[in-house]
């Protein structure tokens, strides 16, 4: 009996070891040297980030306007920037609009501003409209459970008299400001998967594009939907680019009709970004993939990047660890 048990343990260990050793990594056949582009060092490390910017350990923010100083107190994290007005929040329910601090009902993880109207998303998946003029919440609604969230939280969008809220449980909520009521809820992700928050939320050629880690929807006069296991989404010149978790990069129009794709076997692409005439994918094993905007003429170069790095790409700059590079 003892020999049988010992044999079972040996077989189990061999199975586990062989399972671990069979894990595959991206191994490009041709590597065209190391990626070299002008860049620089940051004065702090990235400690927190969302879709639109990041917070550095030295209390500065990375934004679409470059590196800026945090005008609020220490302990505030970047949320959004609108017309050079910076929104940040702490972990106690305080929100800073530049250096003006207000106290709300819960921790804010998403927000946008139009005039004196602040649209917010709370950590518990509630949405709210706050009036900065009279200092009160004019509307609040709980949208249901959200068990886990991807770090790439997106912010609401103002559109005329409407606010479009990207929820944490896979919905887009259309709210009418004048009527102070929800007009419609659009389900983006109907799966039972854990991470369902909206990770991409933007207007592309008059269509609202919303994506989770599991699906993407184009909303306008017509609705279009596709299911992918999505790692990142980026847009340029009315084209939509998707990186999937199995190493495929796809280009499509705003009706989600794919025109081309390239598969990089076993690649884990952390983020997509653009140079002047090229798209780049940063891969977690320390590579950067470069293609033209139609996903042709690909090349792979080494990049000093590790899978533990926090990465954010804004315009033609990729920020990670305590440095940044330009995407040519």
Secondary structure, 3 states (H helix, E strand, C coil): CHHHHHHHHHHHHHHHHHHHHCCCCCCCCCCCCECCCCEEECCCCEEEECCCCEEECCCEEEECCEEEECCCCCCCEEEEEECCEEEEECCCCEEEECCEEEECCCCEEEEEEECCEEEEEECCCEEEEEECCCCEEEEEEECCCCCECCCCCCCCEEECCEEEEECCCCEEEEEECCCCEEEEEEECCCCCCCECCCCEEEEECCEEEEECCCEEEEECCCEEEEECCEEEEEEECCEEEEEECCCEEEEECCCCCEEEEEECCCCCEEEEEECCCEEEEEECCCEEEEEECCCCCCEEEECCCCCCCCEEEECCEEEECCEEEECC
